[in-house]
Amino acid sequence: MMVNRVIVVVLDSVGIGQLPDAHKFGDVGSNTLVNTAKAVGRLNIPNMERLGIGKIEDIAGVSKDVNEMAFYGKMGEASVAKDTTSGHWEIMGVITDRPFPTYPSGFPEEVIEQFSKSIGRSILGNKTASGTEIIEELGAEHIETGFPIVYTSADSVFQIAACEDIISVESLYEICNCARDILKGEHNIGRVIARPFIEENGTYTRTERRRDFSLPPSEDTVLDKVAISGYEVVGVGKIGDIFAHRGLTREIHAYNNQEGMQKTIGCVKENFKGIIFTNLIDFDMKYGHRNDPKGYAGALEEFDQRLPELIDTLKPDDILIITADHGCDPTMPGTDHSREYVPLLVYGKKLNKPHSLGIRTSFTDVGATISEILLKQKLDNGKSFFAELINS
């Protein structure tokens, strides 16, 4: 079978059960998809049900007694991490063998001193905090002083918040570049994130001009290799930020799941060979980190409603892969990502009869499959499942 294009949709943080080493990460009991369904009573996701997601795990409201339309399974993460960056890199063939540093007590004094000197002003914050809560706490002081708000989370992130009327968005991006230049070596944080917000009548609202300044992957990813080979490689959502804008021939920004789906469908309608790689961020950003299972369930159901349109748009030589990058169980204590398996659903109009792809030991199996399909090459990491898709 000739496959000319692979569409990978990452449901950011939609994990499906704790990994065997979850105890090392404090994530025993995590199961984002299953626990969310339990918390709200049941999930209404008939289109993912038809693909076969209920055959991976028992999910309240989702039947496993279906003639599945897609190949199904789940994947463990080989990287020693549970963050967005390492998850996406691993999907595209690169395993992170050392976790990015985190700072639960705030950043060391020497880092803050160097950063303040570099930007020519002091900072506020320097602690672990929710992004919405810290601007409520320090927004007025920031507006009065002009000092940016620096904070982190359980992830490897150095986040900088500023009111757009006090520090312009472009100036905030320049400040983030200063931080990115400083955060190297032992402090090689995965992402520096610009978090602009606005203030109106004492209310602080984050805007859609967020930008991530990520470390570049430690080696070439499948994206790099496919792009170098002359294929189109399109990143939708925050893919460009995650890969430090490397390995992509085109970046299409999307600020929520609905926009991400719309722009993905628009790309699928085009005629080109290569990869479409989409991140749908709302599950993680709006609901997982805010311990909101009702909102999480609603986002899953909203995605499910758009799924038929995406499937109907696929061309006969397209393959669709739906997966995730980590978990973020909204029912667990705390707001951190969770160390989980991720679902794997693979659909194509001309693939053979769907069946289980089992439990994959690494997300790199996706990258290895894409490499075999488009480049006819094996990766150093990962085991391709392409033969299982085309051989009866």
N, C-alpha and C positions, 0 to 999 in steps of 0.2 A: 504494500500500500504506500502511495506517495503522500507524505505530509509536508506541507509547505509553511505552515504557521502554527505556533503554539501560543495559546493565551493562558497566562497564569494569573489567577485572581487570589490574592491573599486576604482572607478575612482576619484582620489584625486582632490577635489575641484569642481567637476562637479555639481554645484547646479542648482536648477530649479525654482527659484522664491523666493522673499523676504518672511521671516516669519513675522507674525503679530507684533512681537516686534523688527523688524529690525531698527526702528527709534532710539531705545536705543543704537544701535551699529553703528549708522551713515551709514546704508546700505539701505536706502529707494531707490527703483528703481533697486536694484540688481537682476539679473536673468542671471546667468552665461551662461547657455545653450542657452536660447532664445536670449539674447543680442549678444552673439558671432555669432549666425547664422545671425542676422540682420546686424551686422557689416561687414560680408563678403558676404552678399547677400543671401546665402543659404548654408545649410549643405548637404553633400552627404553621408548619413549614412543609406544605404538601409537595412542593416542587423538589426540594432537597430530599424529601422522603422518597419520591419516585426515582431520584438518582441512586438512592441506596444508603443514605447516611444513617438510617436506623439499623442497618446491618453491622455498623461499626461498634456501637454501644447501645444499651437500652436507654432511650430518651423519652421522657414522658410526653405523650401526645403524638409520637412518631412511630409508625408501624415498621416492623422489619419483614412483614409478610407481603412483600412486593416483588414483582419482576423488575429488578433494578435496571435502570437505563445506563448506569455508569459503572465502571470499575471502582472498587472501594477498598479502603484500608486505612491504616494510620501510620504515622512516622514518628520515631524518636529523634531527639536532637543529639548529635554527636559532639557539638561544641560545648565547652564548659561554661555555659551561660544560659540566660533566658531573656535576652533583650531583643529589641527590634532589629538592631544592626546585625548581630551575629545570626539571627534567624533568617533574615533575607539573604545574607551572604551565603549561608549554608544551602539554602534553596538553589542558589546558583553556583554551587560547587566548592565553596571555600569553608573549611572548618576552622573555627577559632579555638586554639588549644589553651589559651590563657584568658581568663575573664577580664573584661574591661574594669578598671577601678571604680569603686563607688565610695561615697562619702556621707554616711549616715549622720555624722556629727558636724557636717559642714566642711568646707575646704580648708586646707592648711594655711596658716598665716602667711607663709612665704609665697603661696600661689596668689592669695588675695593682694598682698603687697605689690607683687610684680604686675598683676592685672591693673590695679589702681594707678600705678605709676605709668603704665602703658597708655591708659585712656585719659590720664590727667584729671581724675576726680575720684572721690571716695565711692563706696558702695553701701547699700543697705541689705539687710537680710543675712546671707551666708548661712543657710540652714536648710534642713529637709522640710518641704512644705508642699501643700496643694497649690497649684498655680492660681486658682481662683481665690483661694483664701489669703494668699500672701499679698495679692494686690489690694484686697480689702483692708488688710492689716497695715500695709506700708504705702499704699497709694498716695495718701495725703502728704506724707513726709517726702516721698519721691517728688511730687509736684512742687513742694516748697523748696527742696534742696537741689533738685536736678540730678541726684545720685541714682544710678540704675539699681534695680533690685536683682540680687543674685540669689539663686536657690537651686536645690537639687531634689532628687527623689531616691527611691530605692534603685532606680536605673542608673546607668553610667552617663549622666547628663549634667551639663553646666548650663543652667537656664538663666537668661537675662531678660527681665521684664522692664518696659519703659512706656510711659504715656507718649503717644505720637505727637502731642502738642508740646511736649517738653524736650524729647529727643526724637528727631525725625526718624522715620523707618530706615532710611539709607544710612543715617549715622549709627543707628542700632546695629545694622548689619556690619558696619565697619568695626564697632566695638566687639562684635562676635568674632570677627576675623582676628582681632588682637588676642582674644581668649584662645582661639584655635591655635595660634602661633605659639602661645605659652604652654598649652596643655599637651606636652609631649613626654617621652620617656616614661618614668614611673607614673605620671599623671595623664597618660594618653586616654583621656575620656572618650567614649564612643561618639557622643554628639554634643556640640554646643548649639543651643536653641535660642533663637530670637523670639521673644514673646511680647509683641507690641499690644497695647491696649488703649482705650479711650476713656475719658471721664466726662460724665454728663450729670449735673445736679447731684454730685456725690456718689454716683453709681459707676462702677468700673466694669468695662466689658472688653474682653480680649477680641482682637480683630483677626481677620483671615490672612494677615500678612506675616504669619509665622514663617520662619525659615530655619532649616536644620543645616549645621555645618559639621559634616561627619568626617571621621577618619576615612581615607581611601582603603579599599580592601588590600590585604597583605599580599595578594597575588591576583593574577588575571582571573576573572569570573567567566562563566559561560556567556554573559552579556558582552564582555570584551571580545571574546573569541568569535562570537556570532557577528558582531558589528564589524570586526576587522575582515571577516570573510565576505563582506558586501551585502549582508542582509539588513533589513530595517529592524531596529530594536527600539520600541516605544515604551517609555515609562509613564504610567498614569498615577497621579496622586503624589506621594512623597518618595517615590522610587528614586528619582534623581538625587534627592538629598541623602538618602540612605547609602547610595553608592558613590557619593562625592562627585556626582555628575559625570561618572565614567562609564563607558560601555553602552551609552545610549545615543542613538541617532536623532531622537526627538523626545522632549519632555513635555507632558501635558499636565498642568496643575489641576487638582480637584480638591475642594475644601470640605467635602462631606461624602458620605456613601452614595447618595443619590446622584451627585454630580460625577463621582467616580464611575458609577455604572453607566451613566449617560455617555460619558466620554469614551469609555471602553467600547460600548456598543457602536458608537460612531467610528472608532478605529477599525472594528471588526468589519464594518461595511465597506471599508476601503480595500483596494486590491494591492497587496504587497506580500512578500515572503519574509518570515522572520519571527519575532517575538513581540507580544504585547504583555507587559508585566504591570499589574495593577495592585495597589494597596488600598483597601477600604478601611479608613482609620477610626470611624465612629465607635465601633464596638469597644475598642481599647480606650480611646481618649475621652469619650463622653460618658461611658457607662462602667467599664471594668475598673478604671482607676477611681471611680466615684462610688463604688459599691452599690450600683443601681441595677439589680437583676431585672426589674420591670422594664427599664429603658433598654437593657441589653436584649431582652426577649423581643421587644418591639423592633429593634434594629435588625435582628435576625429575620423576623417576619417580613419586614420591609424589603430586605434583600431578596428573600424568597419570592416575593411578588414580582420583582424585576427579572428573575432568573429565566423565565420562559422567553422573554424578548431577546436576551443574550443568546440563548440556545438556538432560537429560530433564526438568528442572524448569522450563525456560524456557516462557513462554507464547507463543502464536502471534504476538503483537504485540510481543515482545521482540527486541532485537538484543544479541548478546554480542560485545564487542571485547576481545581478549587482546593485550597489548603489554608494553612495559617503559619504564623511565625513563632508562636509561644502561646501560653495561656494568660488570662487575667481574670480569675474567678471572682465575680462580684459578690459572692456569698461568703468569701473567706475573710478573716480578720486582716486588717491592713489593706493597702491599695497597690501592692507590688504586683508585677508579673508573676506568673506561676509556672513552675517547671513541669510541662505537660507534653504528652503526645499531641500531634495535630492531625486533623482529618485529611484524607486524601480521596478526592473524587475525580475521576478522569472520564471525559465524555468525548466522543467523536461520531459523526454520522455514519462513517464507514468502518468503524472498528468492529472487531468480532464480538461474540456474545460476552457481555460483562460478567465478571466474577471477582472474587476477593483477591486483592493484591497483598494481603497479609499485613504483618507488622514489619515495617521497614526500619532499619537501624539508623538511618540518617536522612535528613532532609535533602542531602546531596543526590539522592536517587532521582529527584526531579531534574536537577541539572544534568546528571548523567544521561537521562532519557532524552532531554532536549539536544544534548551534544550528539547522541547517536542519530537522532532524527535529522537534524539540520547539517551537521558537520561530518557525520559518519566516523566520528572519533570517540574513543573511550576517555573518560576522565580518570585522573589519579584517585579521586574520591567518588564514592557512590556506585550503585549498581542499577543500571538501566532496566526499566520494566517494559520497554517498547515491544520486545518479542511477545510478552504476555498480552499486549493489546491487539496484536495482529495475527497471532497464531491461535487456532481454535484448540 
